[in-house]
Amino acid sequence: MIRHHAVLTESVTAYAPATSAYSDLLSGLGLSGQTLTVQLDRVMSAQAYMMLTNDFFRISCFAFLALAATRPKKGASATTGH
């Protein structure tokens, strides 16, 4: 998550149009100063967790496909238990 948060933080600058628009929106709702910064950080953290969730499911997909691609040895049979 730290990597994703860092990547998102790099794109949030005072000169980015999306950041300015979101800051203006939050200012219109009455947020300013540190409260506005905390809200921006919360949004970035939520998005970083979403990116982490995407990575987890991507890795799970590859693991499933790798396991599905393996086949039992020829002539092997399932054990009957006891």
N, C-alpha and C positions, 0 to 999 in steps of 0.2 A: 504494500500500500504506500510505503514511503516514496518509492520510485514514481508511482502514478501521481501522488500529491505534488512531488517536485516538478514533474512535467507540466501539470496544470498551473502551478504557481508561476512557472516561467512565462506562460502565455497571458497572465493577468498583469497588465501594466496600466499606468494612468493614461497611456496613449492609445491603448487598444479600444476600438469603437464599441465592442461588446461590453467591455468593462465599464466604460463611461456610461453607456445606456443603462446597464444594470445598477450602477451607482446612482444615477439620476432617478431611477425608479424607486430605489430604496430611500433616497433623500425625500422623494415625494410622499413616502409613507411615514416620514418623521424620523428616520434613522440618520445619524451623523457621527462623524469621528470614529471612535473606537468601536462603537456598536455596529457601524456599517462594515468595518474591517472584520469583526468577529463573524458577522453574517456571511461575508464573502468566503471566509475560511471554512465555515460550516458547509456551504454549498460545494466548495472544492473537496472537502473531506468526503461528503456523500458521493460525489462523482468518482473519487478515487476508489471508494469501496465498490462502486458499481463496476469500474474497470477491473478491479481485483476479482470480482465475481465472474466476469467474462473470462478472465485468464484461467480461473479454476475450472470452469466448464469446458473450456477449450482443451486443457490438459486432460480432463476426464474423458473427453471425446476421443482424443488420440490414444489414451490407454485402453479404452473399450475397443477401438478398432484394431489395436495391436493384439489384444487378447482374442478378439473374434477371428483374426487372421490365422492364429495358430490352430493346428488341427492335431487331434490325438494320433499317436503312432498307429500304423497299420497293424491290425490284428489285436489291438488292445480292446478289452471289453470292460464294461462297468462292473464293479464289484457288487455283490448282492448283499453285502453287510455281514451278518453273523454266519 
